[in-house]
Amino acid sequence: MKRTLLAVFALIAALGFTALGVWQIERRAWKLDLIARVDAGLKAPPAADWQQYAEYRKVRLRGAYLCDREALAKAVTELGEGFWVMTPLRTAEGTVLVNRGFVPSARQPRWCEPGTQTTVTGLLRASEPKGGFLRSNDPGANRWFSRDVNAIAAALGLGPVAPFFIDADATPNPGGYPLGGHTVVSFRNNHLVYALTWFALAALSVAGLVLVLRKPKRA
């Protein structure tokens, strides 16, 4: 009876580990396709049509910043701690939040003049709802730990806005701040290592099953 239970356990383990290995192979294919699509988007010329969201798609749009309705979202970058300057940009096609870049301190003068027409080039980014790790956004206090588009738009009374934001590129801003072009595009791809690990465990389980089945019964 004990031998049978061991054999069943080894068989179930082998099947389970194999399934996990196959899943990681599928995840690897998905990740490689994602990396290829993002890389192609980054190398493509900026598109004028920015209303259609596609991950990290490069766009160029023109409009006027609503500088009196900026929000600052907490940021940690290679330049240290500071804030992302989230400024609404009103265009002929609608309003979109633009992450104009990094500033080291919230105690700075206004970073743009209201109503001035400007051209923005950047990458489309998905909204970051709710807040940061262990820290929730506080719209009432205008305290933001993530770039939550819908919550920021509601808190600033912007009305309908695009459901994503734009990370501005490194084009210098008047006065030096904010500092754009700090989008980090990096995807971890360890799925092959994980798959090989699961397949190795499956092979060990099969070896254990063979040993159990070959072991002679005691008299």
Contacts in CASP RR format, 6 or more apart in sequence:
PFRMAT RR
TARGET T0000
AUTHOR 0000-0000-0000
METHOD contacts of the structure
MODEL  1
MKRTLLAVFALIAALGFTALGVWQIERRAWKLDLIARVDAGLKAPPAADW
QQYAEYRKVRLRGAYLCDREALAKAVTELGEGFWVMTPLRTAEGTVLVNR
GFVPSARQPRWCEPGTQTTVTGLLRASEPKGGFLRSNDPGANRWFSRDVN
AIAAALGLGPVAPFFIDADATPNPGGYPLGGHTVVSFRNNHLVYALTWFA
LAALSVAGLVLVLRKPKRA
3 212 0 8 1.000
3 215 0 8 1.000
3 217 0 8 1.000
6 212 0 8 1.000
7 209 0 8 1.000
7 212 0 8 1.000
7 213 0 8 1.000
10 205 0 8 1.000
10 206 0 8 1.000
10 208 0 8 1.000
10 209 0 8 1.000
10 212 0 8 1.000
11 205 0 8 1.000
11 209 0 8 1.000
13 201 0 8 1.000
13 202 0 8 1.000
13 205 0 8 1.000
14 202 0 8 1.000
14 205 0 8 1.000
14 206 0 8 1.000
14 209 0 8 1.000
15 202 0 8 1.000
16 202 0 8 1.000
17 198 0 8 1.000
17 199 0 8 1.000
17 201 0 8 1.000
17 202 0 8 1.000
17 205 0 8 1.000
18 198 0 8 1.000
18 199 0 8 1.000
18 202 0 8 1.000
20 198 0 8 1.000
21 194 0 8 1.000
21 195 0 8 1.000
21 198 0 8 1.000
21 199 0 8 1.000
21 202 0 8 1.000
22 195 0 8 1.000
24 191 0 8 1.000
24 192 0 8 1.000
24 194 0 8 1.000
24 195 0 8 1.000
24 198 0 8 1.000
25 191 0 8 1.000
25 192 0 8 1.000
25 195 0 8 1.000
27 191 0 8 1.000
28 189 0 8 1.000
28 191 0 8 1.000
28 192 0 8 1.000
28 195 0 8 1.000
31 187 0 8 1.000
31 189 0 8 1.000
31 191 0 8 1.000
32 189 0 8 1.000
34 55 0 8 1.000
34 187 0 8 1.000
35 187 0 8 1.000
35 189 0 8 1.000
37 55 0 8 1.000
38 55 0 8 1.000
38 56 0 8 1.000
38 185 0 8 1.000
38 187 0 8 1.000
41 54 0 8 1.000
41 56 0 8 1.000
41 57 0 8 1.000
41 58 0 8 1.000
42 56 0 8 1.000
42 58 0 8 1.000
42 123 0 8 1.000
42 185 0 8 1.000
44 57 0 8 1.000
44 58 0 8 1.000
45 58 0 8 1.000
46 58 0 8 1.000
46 59 0 8 1.000
46 60 0 8 1.000
46 121 0 8 1.000
46 122 0 8 1.000
47 57 0 8 1.000
47 58 0 8 1.000
47 59 0 8 1.000
47 60 0 8 1.000
48 59 0 8 1.000
48 60 0 8 1.000
48 61 0 8 1.000
49 59 0 8 1.000
50 59 0 8 1.000
50 60 0 8 1.000
50 61 0 8 1.000
50 93 0 8 1.000
50 96 0 8 1.000
50 124 0 8 1.000
50 162 0 8 1.000
50 166 0 8 1.000
51 93 0 8 1.000
51 162 0 8 1.000
53 124 0 8 1.000
53 126 0 8 1.000
53 162 0 8 1.000
53 163 0 8 1.000
53 164 0 8 1.000
54 124 0 8 1.000
55 124 0 8 1.000
55 126 0 8 1.000
56 123 0 8 1.000
56 124 0 8 1.000
56 125 0 8 1.000
56 183 0 8 1.000
56 185 0 8 1.000
57 123 0 8 1.000
57 124 0 8 1.000
58 121 0 8 1.000
58 122 0 8 1.000
58 123 0 8 1.000
59 121 0 8 1.000
59 122 0 8 1.000
59 123 0 8 1.000
59 124 0 8 1.000
59 166 0 8 1.000
60 119 0 8 1.000
60 120 0 8 1.000
60 121 0 8 1.000
60 122 0 8 1.000
61 89 0 8 1.000
61 91 0 8 1.000
61 93 0 8 1.000
61 96 0 8 1.000
61 119 0 8 1.000
61 120 0 8 1.000
61 166 0 8 1.000
62 91 0 8 1.000
62 117 0 8 1.000
62 118 0 8 1.000
62 119 0 8 1.000
62 120 0 8 1.000
63 89 0 8 1.000
63 90 0 8 1.000
63 91 0 8 1.000
63 92 0 8 1.000
63 117 0 8 1.000
63 118 0 8 1.000
63 119 0 8 1.000
63 120 0 8 1.000
64 89 0 8 1.000
64 90 0 8 1.000
64 114 0 8 1.000
64 115 0 8 1.000
64 116 0 8 1.000
64 117 0 8 1.000
64 118 0 8 1.000
65 87 0 8 1.000
65 88 0 8 1.000
65 89 0 8 1.000
65 90 0 8 1.000
65 98 0 8 1.000
65 112 0 8 1.000
65 114 0 8 1.000
65 115 0 8 1.000
65 116 0 8 1.000
65 118 0 8 1.000
66 87 0 8 1.000
66 88 0 8 1.000
66 89 0 8 1.000
66 90 0 8 1.000
66 95 0 8 1.000
66 114 0 8 1.000
66 115 0 8 1.000
66 158 0 8 1.000
67 87 0 8 1.000
67 110 0 8 1.000
67 111 0 8 1.000
67 112 0 8 1.000
67 113 0 8 1.000
67 114 0 8 1.000
67 115 0 8 1.000
68 114 0 8 1.000
69 87 0 8 1.000
69 88 0 8 1.000
69 156 0 8 1.000
69 157 0 8 1.000
69 158 0 8 1.000
70 85 0 8 1.000
70 86 0 8 1.000
70 87 0 8 1.000
70 110 0 8 1.000
70 111 0 8 1.000
71 86 0 8 1.000
71 142 0 8 1.000
71 144 0 8 1.000
71 152 0 8 1.000
71 155 0 8 1.000
71 156 0 8 1.000
72 83 0 8 1.000
72 84 0 8 1.000
72 85 0 8 1.000
72 86 0 8 1.000
72 103 0 8 1.000
72 106 0 8 1.000
72 142 0 8 1.000
72 144 0 8 1.000
73 83 0 8 1.000
73 84 0 8 1.000
73 86 0 8 1.000
73 99 0 8 1.000
73 144 0 8 1.000
73 145 0 8 1.000
73 146 0 8 1.000
73 147 0 8 1.000
73 152 0 8 1.000
74 81 0 8 1.000
74 82 0 8 1.000
74 83 0 8 1.000
74 84 0 8 1.000
74 132 0 8 1.000
74 135 0 8 1.000
74 144 0 8 1.000
74 145 0 8 1.000
75 81 0 8 1.000
75 82 0 8 1.000
75 83 0 8 1.000
75 84 0 8 1.000
75 102 0 8 1.000
76 82 0 8 1.000
77 102 0 8 1.000
77 182 0 8 1.000
78 182 0 8 1.000
79 102 0 8 1.000
79 104 0 8 1.000
79 179 0 8 1.000
79 182 0 8 1.000
80 104 0 8 1.000
81 104 0 8 1.000
82 102 0 8 1.000
82 103 0 8 1.000
82 104 0 8 1.000
82 105 0 8 1.000
82 106 0 8 1.000
83 102 0 8 1.000
83 103 0 8 1.000
83 105 0 8 1.000
83 106 0 8 1.000
84 99 0 8 1.000
84 100 0 8 1.000
84 101 0 8 1.000
84 102 0 8 1.000
84 147 0 8 1.000
84 178 0 8 1.000
85 99 0 8 1.000
85 100 0 8 1.000
85 101 0 8 1.000
85 102 0 8 1.000
85 103 0 8 1.000
85 111 0 8 1.000
85 177 0 8 1.000
85 178 0 8 1.000
86 97 0 8 1.000
86 98 0 8 1.000
86 99 0 8 1.000
86 100 0 8 1.000
86 144 0 8 1.000
86 147 0 8 1.000
86 152 0 8 1.000
86 165 0 8 1.000
87 97 0 8 1.000
87 98 0 8 1.000
87 100 0 8 1.000
87 111 0 8 1.000
87 112 0 8 1.000
88 95 0 8 1.000
88 96 0 8 1.000
88 97 0 8 1.000
88 98 0 8 1.000
88 153 0 8 1.000
88 156 0 8 1.000
88 158 0 8 1.000
88 161 0 8 1.000
89 95 0 8 1.000
89 96 0 8 1.000
89 97 0 8 1.000
89 98 0 8 1.000
89 118 0 8 1.000
89 120 0 8 1.000
89 166 0 8 1.000
94 160 0 8 1.000
94 161 0 8 1.000
94 162 0 8 1.000
95 158 0 8 1.000
95 159 0 8 1.000
95 160 0 8 1.000
95 161 0 8 1.000
95 162 0 8 1.000
96 161 0 8 1.000
96 162 0 8 1.000
96 164 0 8 1.000
96 165 0 8 1.000
96 166 0 8 1.000
97 147 0 8 1.000
97 149 0 8 1.000
97 152 0 8 1.000
97 153 0 8 1.000
97 161 0 8 1.000
97 162 0 8 1.000
97 165 0 8 1.000
97 166 0 8 1.000
98 120 0 8 1.000
98 165 0 8 1.000
98 166 0 8 1.000
98 168 0 8 1.000
99 125 0 8 1.000
99 147 0 8 1.000
99 165 0 8 1.000
99 166 0 8 1.000
99 167 0 8 1.000
99 168 0 8 1.000
100 111 0 8 1.000
100 112 0 8 1.000
100 168 0 8 1.000
100 173 0 8 1.000
100 178 0 8 1.000
100 180 0 8 1.000
101 167 0 8 1.000
101 168 0 8 1.000
101 178 0 8 1.000
101 179 0 8 1.000
101 180 0 8 1.000
101 181 0 8 1.000
101 182 0 8 1.000
102 178 0 8 1.000
102 179 0 8 1.000
102 180 0 8 1.000
102 182 0 8 1.000
103 111 0 8 1.000
103 177 0 8 1.000
103 178 0 8 1.000
103 179 0 8 1.000
108 177 0 8 1.000
111 173 0 8 1.000
111 177 0 8 1.000
111 178 0 8 1.000
112 118 0 8 1.000
112 173 0 8 1.000
112 174 0 8 1.000
120 166 0 8 1.000
120 168 0 8 1.000
121 168 0 8 1.000
121 169 0 8 1.000
121 171 0 8 1.000
122 166 0 8 1.000
122 167 0 8 1.000
122 168 0 8 1.000
122 169 0 8 1.000
123 166 0 8 1.000
123 167 0 8 1.000
123 169 0 8 1.000
123 183 0 8 1.000
124 164 0 8 1.000
124 166 0 8 1.000
125 147 0 8 1.000
125 164 0 8 1.000
125 165 0 8 1.000
125 166 0 8 1.000
125 167 0 8 1.000
125 183 0 8 1.000
126 164 0 8 1.000
127 147 0 8 1.000
127 148 0 8 1.000
127 149 0 8 1.000
127 150 0 8 1.000
127 163 0 8 1.000
127 164 0 8 1.000
127 165 0 8 1.000
128 146 0 8 1.000
128 147 0 8 1.000
128 148 0 8 1.000
129 146 0 8 1.000
129 148 0 8 1.000
129 150 0 8 1.000
129 151 0 8 1.000
130 136 0 8 1.000
130 137 0 8 1.000
130 146 0 8 1.000
130 148 0 8 1.000
131 137 0 8 1.000
131 144 0 8 1.000
131 145 0 8 1.000
131 146 0 8 1.000
131 148 0 8 1.000
132 145 0 8 1.000
132 146 0 8 1.000
135 145 0 8 1.000
136 145 0 8 1.000
137 143 0 8 1.000
137 144 0 8 1.000
137 145 0 8 1.000
137 146 0 8 1.000
137 148 0 8 1.000
137 151 0 8 1.000
138 144 0 8 1.000
139 151 0 8 1.000
139 152 0 8 1.000
139 154 0 8 1.000
139 155 0 8 1.000
140 155 0 8 1.000
142 155 0 8 1.000
144 151 0 8 1.000
144 152 0 8 1.000
147 165 0 8 1.000
149 161 0 8 1.000
149 162 0 8 1.000
149 163 0 8 1.000
149 164 0 8 1.000
149 165 0 8 1.000
150 161 0 8 1.000
150 163 0 8 1.000
153 159 0 8 1.000
153 161 0 8 1.000
167 180 0 8 1.000
167 181 0 8 1.000
167 182 0 8 1.000
167 183 0 8 1.000
168 178 0 8 1.000
168 180 0 8 1.000
168 181 0 8 1.000
169 180 0 8 1.000
169 181 0 8 1.000
170 179 0 8 1.000
170 180 0 8 1.000
170 181 0 8 1.000
171 180 0 8 1.000
173 179 0 8 1.000
173 180 0 8 1.000
END
